[in-house]
Amino acid sequence: MTPPLEDHLHRLADDLAAPATPEARAAVRRRVGVLRRRRRARTAVGGGVVAVALVAGVAALQRDDPADVEMGPAGPDTAALPAFTVDREGWEVIEAVDLGVDEDVEDLAAPVQADPAEDAAAPEGSLQVFRRPGQLTGPSAFLSHGPASDAVVPEEGDETVSLNGADGFLRPAGFDAYSLLWNPAGSDSHAVLRTYGLSSDEVEAFAAGLRAKDDAISYPPAADDVFGFEATELPAGIEEDPVASPPAGPPAGRRTVLERDRARVEVTIDNLGDRSFESRLAELLTTAEGVSEGRVLDRTVVVVERVGDGGTQWNLTWQDARGAVVDVLITGVDAASVPGVAEDIRELRADAWRALVAESG
């Protein structure tokens, strides 16, 4: 059992750093470019398909330019999502917005991977998660596998490891975390293994034991190509935790931003299910400087300390009883204040949320 939230946060250091991994940033840039090109192509032929762009982690979800959003035939079901605020005097809501079928909402659920195929009907990759049952903050491995036309390029300081006829490149990530990148032999694909709480030897052994479900993936991938791996060498106590398919219906989200003095709380919610949650958790755990569990509104939440451009920040992340993915980003406060902010988070009634949106608009 991990230490209680308050006890752990009081012991966190103030001068730790954990920037986002270079491969994640590069994958984001590639993914954005490809998907924007795909959107323009579909618009040219009269298609009504929504184009999306990958964001690594919960970024600012905005609709500042309505002309840049393509709506499909069905609207987003934001009414089914919860809404949250911080119920304490002094906090001012500066933004409250429902997010519709928006580029930045839908692809929160996509794994970090190389360029996808231009064919919209082709498979776009897989995300697999391995952990100890019920332990979201325990040793974990997040395995992304997607199509790629280019070879993985090592960075300075990477350790080269042999993976079933291919060279993989192992590098430290955040605190107690690693990332391992490779092109599986004989396949036009790219694999990324991100781990937390595993030693480098465990990571290498786990990766060496992976067997591709399809060892002949082409680029662009065919409709019958299968992504993902069978794991034959699991670290002790670790097992695969299946990631459910995204729920039916258009993507939707909500965003609330509150400020008090120099402190800021951003609450982002989406309806994209397990894949969104696990992708977000992978990014947080593998760029963290401190990890613990806490409680918000009777839900177990993962609490991660990181260092951003503005200093130390904390993310509180969970799925609610309805499957909605919630991420609370807290900045501008010290560690001792974070438990108090968490305790003051409240869910709003539907009418109160509508009033808040109207006021902030």
N, C-alpha and C positions, 0 to 999 in steps of 0.2 A: 504494500500500500504506500503510495507516495505521500510526502508530508502534506499537511493541510495547506490550503492556499495562503493564508495569512502568514504562517510560520515560514513558509518557503520564501515568500516575497520579501520579508524583512531581511533575509540573508543574501539577497541578490546583490551583486556588485554593480557599480554605476558606470564602469569604464570599459565595458565589453563591446565587441563589434562583431557583426555577422552579416556581411553584405550578401545580396542575392548571387547565386552562382553564375559564372560567365556563360555556361551552356544554356541555362534557363533564359538569360537575357537574349542570347543569339537566337534561340528557338522562338522566342516571342517575336523578334523582328522578322524572321522568316515567315512565321505563321501569319502575321498581320499582312505582309505584302501579298502572299499567295491568296489569302481569302478575300482581300480587297479586289484583286484581279478577277477572282472567280465571281464576285458580286457584279462587277462591271460587265463581264461577259454574259451573265444571265439576264441583266437588264437589257442588253442590246438585242437579245432574241425574244424579249417580252416575257421572260420568266418571272414568276411571283415568289420565288424561293428566297428565304431570308439568308443573307450572308452574315457571317460572324467573324470575329477576330479574337485570338487568344490573348488573355491577360494572365500573367503568372502571379497568383495571389489576388487578394481582394483589393482592387484599385478603385479610384474614384469613378463610380458608375454614373454617367451623365448623359443627358439628351439636349445638349446646348444647340445642336444643329439638326432640326427635324428633317431637313432634306437628306441627311446622311443615314436615315433609318428607313428600311424597307419593311412594310407590314405585309404579312401573309393574310390569308382569308379569315383566320381566327385571331381574336384579340387575347392579350395576356390575362390570366386569372389572378390578378393581384389580390382580390378579395379573400382568397384562401390562405394568404400569407399572414403570419403574425406581424405585429408592429411593436417596437420597443422605444422607451425613452428612459432618461435618468431622472428619477423622482426625488429631487433634492433642490432646495432653494439655492438660487445663484446660477443654475445651469440654464442657458438660453438656447433654444432651438433656432439654428440659423438655416437649416435645410431639412425638408421632409418631402420625399418624392416617391411616387410609384414609378417603377421602371418597366417598360414594355418590352416588346420584341426588339431588342437592342443588341448591337454587336457585342458590347461589353458584358452583357448578361449571359447569353447562351453559352459561350465557350469558356466560362469559368470551369466547366466540367471536363474539358479536354486535357489529356496528359501532355506533358512537355515532350515533344518529339521533333523529328526533322520535317522537311517539307512534305506536306501531304500531296497526293495525286491531284491533278487538275480535274479529273473526272468526278463529278459530284456523287455518282452512284458507287464509287469505289469505297472499300473499307478504309477507315482513317486511323486504325491503330487500337491498341488495348491498354488497359491499366489494371495491374494486379497488385494486391496488397497482402503482405505476410506479417503476422504479429502473434503475440501470445493472446489466447482467447480473452476478450474483454478488457485488454490492457492498451488503451489508446496512447498512453504515454510510455509504454514499455518498448523494448527493442522492436524495431519495425523495418520493413523493406518495402519500397514502392517501385514497381517495375513497369516502365512504359516501353511500348514496342510499336513503331510506326514505319511507314514507307519512307525511303530516302534515296536520292539519286547521287549523293556525294558521300565520300568516305569521311569518317570521323577523324579529326586532326588533333593530335595531342598538344597539350599546353606545357610550358616549362614547369618542371617539377613533377609531372605526372609519372606514376609508376606503371610500366607496361606489364600486363599479365596475360597469360595464354588462356584463351577461352574456346576450346573445341575447334581449333583451326583458325581462330581469329585473334587479333591483338586487341586487348581492352586497355583502357587508360583510367587508372585509379587515382583519385585526388581527394584530399581532405575537404570537407564542406564546413558546416557549422561545428559547434561543440559536440564531440562524440559522434560525428556524422561523416559519411563518405558519399562520393558519387563515382560511378563507374560507367563509362561509355564505350560502345563498340558497334561494329557492323557485323552481325552474325554471318558466318561463312556461307557462301553460296546464295546469299539472299540480298536483294536490294532493299534493305531495311536498316533501322537504327534502333538500338536498345539503350535505355538509360536506367540504371539501377541506383536509387537513392536510399540510403540507410541511416538509421538512427539507433544508437545503443549497441551496435555490433562492432567487433574488432575488425581490423583490416584482414586478418586471416579468415575470419568468419565470412566476410564479404566475398573474398576471393573463392573460398570453397563453395559458397552458395551459388555464385555466378558460374563457376566451372561445372556445376551440376545441373544447370539449366539446359533443357532440350526443347528446341523450337517446335511448336505444333505444326508449322509449315516451313520446310527448309528450302523452298523454291519461290519465294515471294519476288515478284517482278516490279519494276517501276515504269510507268504507273501500275499500281496493283490491280489485279483482276478481281472481279466481284466475288470469286470463290477463294481468294487468298485468305488465310487464317493467321491472325496475329496472336502473340502470347507464347508462353513457355510452360512446360511441365517441370516442376522443381523436384530434383532427386536428392539434393543434399541440403536439408533445412537445418539451421541452427537449433540447438536444444530448446524445446518448448514452443518454437515458432511453427505456425501452420497458416495455410492460405485462408484469408477472410474474403469470401466472394464479394465483388462489387456489383451491386444491382444495376440493371439497365436504367437509363434515364427515364423518368416518368413521362407518360404521354401528355400531349398538350404543349402549347407554346411556352417559351421561357418567360419568367417574370421575376421581378425583384423589388425590394424596397430599400431606401437609404435614409437614415436620419443622422444629422450632424449637430452636435451640441458643443457649446463653448462656455467656459467659466474662467475669467482672468486669462491665464496663459495655457490653461488645460483644454483639451479637446477630446471628444468621444465621437467616433464614427461607427454607426451600426449598419451593416450591410446584410441583406437577407436575399436568398434566391430559392427557387423551387426546383432545382436541378438534381436533387437527391444525392445518392451515395458518391457518385463520381465527382461531383463538385466538392463534397466534403473531404473525400480522400485526397484529391488533388491539392486542396488547400492545406490539409494537414501535412502532406508530404513537404510542401514548400516551407511551412512553419518549422517542423521538426528538424529539417536539414539545414536551416539557417539560424537556429536558436542558440542562445547563450544560457538559457535557463528554462526548464520545462517542469510543470507540475500539474496537478488536477485541482479543480475547485468546484463550487456549486453556484449556479445561477438559476433562480426560479425552480428549484428542485431538480435541475438537470445537471449531470456531470459535464464539466467543461474542461477543455485542454487550455492551459495557461502557458503562454510562451513569451519570454523576454527576448527582445532583439534590439539592435541599434540601427536606427534609420538616419536620414539626413538631418533631422531635427533633434537627435539625441535618443535616449532610451525610450522604447515603446513596448507596450504589452498588447498581445492579442488573446482574447477569450473566444474560443471557437467551439461550437456544438451543433447537433441536430436536435430539433425539438420533436415532440411526440408525433407531429404530423409529417416529419421528414424534412421540413424546411432547414436550410443551412444558414447558420447565424455566425457572423464574425463581428466582434467588438474590438475596435482599435482604440487604445487609450494612450495619449501622449501628453506631455507637459506636466506630469505629476511624478512624485517620487514613489518608490516601491511601497512605502507604508500606506499610501493613499489608495492604492489599487483595490484592496479588498473592500473598502468603503464604497467605491464606485460600483463594484460588482453587486454589492448588497442593495444598492439603490436602483438597479435596473428593474423596470416594471413593464409588463405588457399592456398595451392600450386597447380599449374597446374599439370596434370598427368606427363608431361615430366620432370618437375622440381623435382617431387617426385622420379621418376625412377633414375634420376641423383644423388639425395641425397642418395638413397639406395646403389647405386653402390659405391659412395665415402666412405660411412661409413662402407661398408662391407670389 
